[in-house]
Amino acid sequence: MSNTETGIGKIAPVRAVAKGDGGNRTAWMGLIVLLALVPLVASPFHLDIASQIFIAAIGALALMVLTGIAGQISLGHGGLMAAGAFTTGILYKETGAGIWITLPASVVAGAVIGLIFGLPSLRLRGVYLAMSTLALHFVVIYLGGEYEFASGASTGIFLDPPVIFGYELYDGQAWYYALFLLVAGTYWGCSNLLNSKTGRAWEALHANETAAEALGVQVARYKLLAFVITSGIASFSGALFAYYQSFVSVEAFTLFMSIQYIAMIIIGGMGSLTGALLGAIFVTLVPYCIEWLMETVPYLGLDISTASSASHAAFGLLMILFLVFEPSGLIGIWKRTVARFSSQSKKEGVQ
Amino acid sequence: MQIVANIVVLTSLYALVASGYVLVYKVSRVLNLAHGELMILGAYLLVATSAGITSDPLIAIALTAVFSIIVGLSVYLLLMREMTGQPVLAAVLTTVALGILLRGAMVLIWGPQQLNVASMLSFENASVVLTDSIRVSTASLWLVICTVVVYLGLLAFLHMSRWGMRMRASGQNPLLAAQRGINLHTVYALAWTLSTFSGSIAGVLVALDSRLDVNMAVIGLKAFPAALVGGLDSLHGALIGAGVIAVLEVLLIHYVNPLLSDVVPFLVLIAILIVRPWGLFGTKEELNRV
């Protein structure tokens, strides 16, 4: 090994150690095998929840990269998902296009919108950027509503199940596996991206924009790139959402949806892709837990309006609790627990 | 001419709500995205007092004012105080969380149905004939009057009183202000209290004019562009910004498309963010600080 090579070689092992050891990889493989076996035993109801979690996870990964890694606030995530859902819905309704056309078109539409609404981020930070993305939400919803109104589809657009390689994606198990693969792919893509030059540039401009610029990071370019890539993914998950529900309507994409995605990354833990997955699971399960709670505690009484309001209140409360008491989120709790146990076992080993 | 009256009324509403954003932002650099919900909470407090404590409208409104002050104070003391010194992102997201919490809680307490507050208070919202062609409702007239009074009061308070000067000083440079012996927590608490108070006035009057349900919190979001157009830290700017938004909204709804109502303020918001993000009267240095 020559001297010049050791310079490079030096970095590689350090990164490998930082990424975790082989045990971690076995755990991941075990988890994947376990998840692949789930549909064999789960009921359709549980498969439905799992699929919802998968769709949420794709969106949450996108928002985590944008906000948690690149440090750009977005309150318009629901709007981007609506953009994807409507691109798919409109293309299907007007031209009858298949999934191989609608999904890429949704990604492109999301990326273009991301580019347009990323432009203000070149001048704006923090609060101002949050407002421009919030405006994005209302503009997209307005355009969707206009389309529904103009095309006479005032209740929404219906979609037939997508056909992939001649196979109609219809039942819960097929959806489960398809979405599972897509989540795994998105996670893999995002984590590779974060380990690339782009990911390091994002972390740098998150930590200190001026310093990043001084070190040669092209701030404008990487900021826009963050918006374009994550908006494309968010829009993609919106299109999947449309196909999964087989129905598109502006009603589904409320401001509350954007807030739910923010809740996912806060509760999961800012800056961690695994955190985004944990947050997606947690946030998707909360409404079901509340319904269950209302059923088991009889005097609360169960009806639709109180159940959804109860979950609004619960989300607000949970977000506040995490922001105030546990800003590093579920992943922070997890890491602390692991650290405590491993330090205990080390102590025992020494004795 | 009716359209002019409509513009004036809408300007007053947006200005009154926007003053709440400006107060909190000017003093503590926090953007309060729960302002719409706090505003509607004011109206629900009136419902609670008139149903539970007294049926006399004037006493009920006075009690509501007291309660809204308590709400504003406790929002700061119990929640936003914890966020002092945290990144802007965390503080803004906390207000988002507070908003959604209040929204859920209000429906759980008062139910999802629309409430007719005016009839609960036996307040007769008769339309007042100003000239032959202009009519406005009594509540709208009160709205205009209250906005004028609140703005005069706030401007006088900020520029003439000792506490007003302390508030402006804390906004300009918290570190130096603290060094000069200004208690930042007291100043921030004052800003939140005043902001919630003026928001509650708006909420009560809007509820008296039409009906009350929790979705009206969106007025709070629509008033935000008004604050931004004028400059987030400028009170008189908010008044002018409210005028700009109201003129555009009323004219576009009247001449182009009623569906635009929900989106006009945000289109203006995007335009101003692209052209002049610090607003018409805001301080330009703001941008580097946030």
Chai-1 contact restraints between the chains, C-beta under 6 A:
chainA,res_idxA,chainB,res_idxB,connection_type,confidence,min_distance_angstrom,max_distance_angstrom,comment,restraint_id
A,I73,B,L89,contact,1.0,0.0,6.0,A-B,restraint_1
A,P120,B,L273,contact,1.0,0.0,6.0,A-B,restraint_2
A,R123,B,P277,contact,1.0,0.0,6.0,A-B,restraint_3
A,L124,B,P277,contact,1.0,0.0,6.0,A-B,restraint_4
A,R125,B,V290,contact,1.0,0.0,6.0,A-B,restraint_5
A,G126,B,V88,contact,1.0,0.0,6.0,A-B,restraint_6
A,G126,B,V290,contact,1.0,0.0,6.0,A-B,restraint_7
A,V127,B,L31,contact,1.0,0.0,6.0,A-B,restraint_8
A,V127,B,V290,contact,1.0,0.0,6.0,A-B,restraint_9
A,Y128,B,P277,contact,1.0,0.0,6.0,A-B,restraint_10
A,A130,B,V92,contact,1.0,0.0,6.0,A-B,restraint_11
A,S132,B,L273,contact,1.0,0.0,6.0,A-B,restraint_12
A,A135,B,F266,contact,1.0,0.0,6.0,A-B,restraint_13
A,A135,B,L269,contact,1.0,0.0,6.0,A-B,restraint_14
A,A135,B,I270,contact,1.0,0.0,6.0,A-B,restraint_15
A,F138,B,V263,contact,1.0,0.0,6.0,A-B,restraint_16
A,F138,B,F266,contact,1.0,0.0,6.0,A-B,restraint_17
A,Y142,B,V263,contact,1.0,0.0,6.0,A-B,restraint_18
A,I259,B,V96,contact,1.0,0.0,6.0,A-B,restraint_19
A,I259,B,I100,contact,1.0,0.0,6.0,A-B,restraint_20
A,S305,B,P112,contact,1.0,0.0,6.0,A-B,restraint_21
A,S309,B,G104,contact,1.0,0.0,6.0,A-B,restraint_22
A,S309,B,V107,contact,1.0,0.0,6.0,A-B,restraint_23
A,S309,B,L108,contact,1.0,0.0,6.0,A-B,restraint_24
A,H312,B,I100,contact,1.0,0.0,6.0,A-B,restraint_25
A,H312,B,R103,contact,1.0,0.0,6.0,A-B,restraint_26
A,H312,B,G104,contact,1.0,0.0,6.0,A-B,restraint_27
A,A313,B,L101,contact,1.0,0.0,6.0,A-B,restraint_28
A,A313,B,G104,contact,1.0,0.0,6.0,A-B,restraint_29
A,A313,B,A105,contact,1.0,0.0,6.0,A-B,restraint_30
A,F315,B,I100,contact,1.0,0.0,6.0,A-B,restraint_31
A,G316,B,A97,contact,1.0,0.0,6.0,A-B,restraint_32
A,G316,B,I100,contact,1.0,0.0,6.0,A-B,restraint_33
A,G316,B,L101,contact,1.0,0.0,6.0,A-B,restraint_34
A,L317,B,L101,contact,1.0,0.0,6.0,A-B,restraint_35
A,M319,B,A97,contact,1.0,0.0,6.0,A-B,restraint_36
A,I320,B,A97,contact,1.0,0.0,6.0,A-B,restraint_37
A,L323,B,A90,contact,1.0,0.0,6.0,A-B,restraint_38
A,L323,B,T94,contact,1.0,0.0,6.0,A-B,restraint_39
A,V324,B,E82,contact,1.0,0.0,6.0,A-B,restraint_40
